Amino acid sequence: MTHLTLGHSPDPDDAFMFYALAKDLIDPRGYAFEHILQDIQTLNERATRGELDISAISIHAYAYVSDQYALLPSGASMGDGYGPMLVAKEHYSKEEIAGKKIAVPGEMTSAFLALQLWLGRPKTEIDYVVVPFDEIFATVKAGQADVGLIIHEGQLTFENEGLVCCMNLGVWWGEENDGLPLPLGGNVIHKRIAEAERKVVSDLLTESIQYSLDHRPEAVEHALQYARDMGVELADQFVGMYVNHWTLDYGDKGRDTITRFLGRAHEAGLIPHRQELEFVA
């Protein structure tokens, strides 16, 4: 067996995606995967050091690791009319948010890059504090930040915390970009792995996603162990938001929206260079 490290987040959509691999439900084609579950900011940081063979990362982070990693054609998380939200105890306008302290889930997350684009200012001009994504609600409720930038299942549960949505960045992006989805996350594979092998692994991961879509009840049941404060119905809804046709293949629109997202970030001086996308064939 060829052993490969596979990093992904401990949340329902990633667990759903990799259900078949984790439970040996499909032919591994000679590969053994070591599943490493860490929050997305940690995975982004590890990718900058080239530590993992395969990893989920933020599309924002791809701009900093494309010299080491290629994008896999499957595994995308797209905000198609929804996405990261700015929440608070009371509703704030865009102008008010610009002057508030914001709890964010990581500097290399796509949510944070979308926030900078929405506000029209770099991080040096934003009052923010980095907090683990699952502690953002508590940070806002404790008054340690005025606004929280929430990702993952918090997009469905924020009202249970007594908070209101000030802005949905996925909605904003679609309105600004011809209805395209906001690119949030993707899977990458290290270029130290031979090109022919990258294709085999890519096909295997796509097969795992398709297996879960074809065996949805069992895959959702598996994903429930990572569903914080969610029952089966809410977990299934969340999985459906981020594991769908975009996840099986970016397609032309998916690739276009990544190009726009990183292109606009470069034009605004938020990332160091204009990013060329390199996908496994």
N, C-alpha and C positions, 0 to 999 in steps of 0.2 A: 504493500500500500504506500502511496505517496501522501505524506501528511501535510496538510495546509491549515494555517490559522485563518479563522473566519470571524471577524468582529462585527457585532451588530448591537443595537440598543435593546435594553430590557423592557420593551413595550409591545403591545399586542400586534401591531402591524408587522414588525420584523419577526416576531415569534410565529405568526401565521405564515409568512413567506418561507421560513426555513423549517417548517414543521416536518416535511417529508425527509429532509436531510437529517434532522435531529433524531428522528424516530426510525431511521433506516427503512423507509417505505418505498424508496426507489433505488435502482442500481447505482452505486456510487462510482462505477467505472474506474475502479482502482484507486480512488482517493478516500482518505480519512480526514474528516474536518474536525478541528478543535474549535468549538464555539466559544467565543470570548464575548461576554455581555458587559458592556460599559456604556455610559451616557455618551451622547453624540459629541459633546465638546471634547471628551477624553479621546474618543476615536479620531476626531479631527487632528488633535495634537499628536497622537501616535502615527497618523499617516504622514505628518510632516517629517517624521523620523524614519519612515519606511519600515515600521516594525512588523506590520501584519501582511500576510499574503493577499487576503481579500478583506475588504472592509466596507461597511456602510459609512458614508461621510456626507457632510453638507455640500451642496453644490458650491456654496461660497468657498469652502475649503479646497475644492478642486483647483481653484486658481493658484493655490500654493503647493500643490502636490502633483501637478500634471507632468512634471519631469520624471517622476517615479512611478506613477500609476496611470493606467488606462481605464476609461469608463466601460462598464459592462452595459450591454444594450437593455438588460432587464434589471428590475429592482428599484425603479424610480419612485419617489414620493412626490406627487404633484398636488398643489392646492388648486383644484379646478372649481373656482368660484368660492373658495374658502381657504383658510390658512392660518398662520400665526395671528394672534389677536393681542391688542393692547387692552388690558382690563384694569379697573380701578374701583374704589368704593363709591365713586360718583362719576358722572359723565364729564369728561374734559374734551375741549376742542383741540384741534391740531396745534394751534398757537399756544394753548395752555400746556399741552404735553411737552412741547419743546422746552419748557422751563421747569419741568418736573424731574424728579429722580426716578429712573426707570430700572427695574430689575430685569436683567436679560439672561438667557440660558447659555451664553457663550459668545465670545467675540467672533468666532469663525462660523457660527451658525448662519444659515441662509435667512433666518428670521431677523437677525441683527443687521445683516446687509440690507434686507428689505426695509427695515426701520430707517436706516440712514438714507436710503433712496427716497422714502416717503417724506421724511423731514427735510430732505435737501441739505443735509449737513454731515460732515465726517464725525467719527466717534470722538475726536478731540473737542468737539463742540456740543457733545451730549453728556448730560449728567446721568451716568449709569453705574450699576453695580452688578457684577457677574454672580449669579446664584444657580445652584443645581436646579434643573428644570422642575423637579418635583417639590422644590421648596419656595417657588415663586409666590404661590398663593399666601403662604404663611408670612413671607416677607412683606407683602403688601398689607395684609390684615394687621400685622404688628406695627405698621407705620414706618418700617425701615426703608420703604420705597413708596412713592406715590402711585406708580403705574407698574404693571407687570406685563412683560412680553411672553405670552404663553404659547407652548407648542404641545404636541402629542395630545393625549386625551383631555387635557385641561380645556381644550376648545369646546368640549361637550359638557364639561362639569363646572365651569366657572360660576354659573348662576347658583349652584348649590353652596358656593362659598360666600354668597351675598355680594358678588361683584357684578359690574356691568361692563359691557363691551364698548370701548370708545372707538375702535377701528379694527376692522378685519383686513389685514394686509393682502390676503388672497383676493378678496373682492376688489380692492384698490388696484392691484396689479392687472387683473382682467379688464377692468374699465380703461386702464391706460394702454393696454396692449392687445387690442382687437380680440378680446375674449380668451387669450391664451392663459394656461394655468401658470401659477407661480411655482418655479422649480425649487424644491426644498432639499431633497436628498437623493443619493444614488449609490450604487455599488461600484467599487473599483477593484482592480486586480494589479498586483505589482508587476512591473516590467521585467523583473529578474526571472519570472516564469516565462518559458519559451512560448512563442506566439501560437504554435500548434496546440500546446497545452491550455493556453488561455481560452481558446475556442471551445475545447472540451468542457472546461470548467464553466464557461459562460452558458453553454447548452444545459449543463447539469443544474445550474441555479434557476434557469428559466423553467426547466422541468419541475423543479421543486415548487415554484410559484404556481404553475399550472395545476399541479397535483392538489394543492390547497384550495384553489378555486373550484376544482372538480369535486372535492371532498370537504366542502365548506363547514358543515356542522362539527365534524371531528377536529378540523384545524382551528376553528374558533374556540372549541373546548380546550384545546392545547394552549391557545393564546391567553385564555382567561387567567392563568397563573401570573401574568404580567399586567393584568388590567386593574389598575388601582381605582377602587371605588366605582367599579362598573359591573353590572350584571351581564348576562348573555346578550340581551338585545342591544344594549348600548355598546358593548364590545364589538358586536357584529356590525353595528353602524359605523363605528370608528374604523374598523378594518376595511369596510367598503369604501371609505373616504380615501384611503391611501394604498390599497392593493386592488388594482383594477386594470383596465386595458392599458393605461399609461405604464403600469408596472411591468407588464409583459414585454413591452417594447416602446421606447420613447416616440418612435415615428418622426416624421418630418416636423410636425408642430412642436413636439417635445424638444427636439434639438434646436429648433428656432427660438423657443422661449429661453433656453439656457444661454444661447448666444446673445440674445437681447439683454438678459439679466446681468451677465458678466460684462457685456459690452457697455451697458449704461453705467455699471459700477466703475469700469476703467475710465470712461469719459468724465465721471464725477471725481476721479482721483481717489477712489476707495479701494482699488486693487492695483497692484504694481504694473501690470502689463495686459495688453489685449489678449484674451485667452482663445487659443485654438482648441477645439474639442477633438480628442482622440478616443475613438470607440474600438472595442474588440469587434472584429468583422463578424 
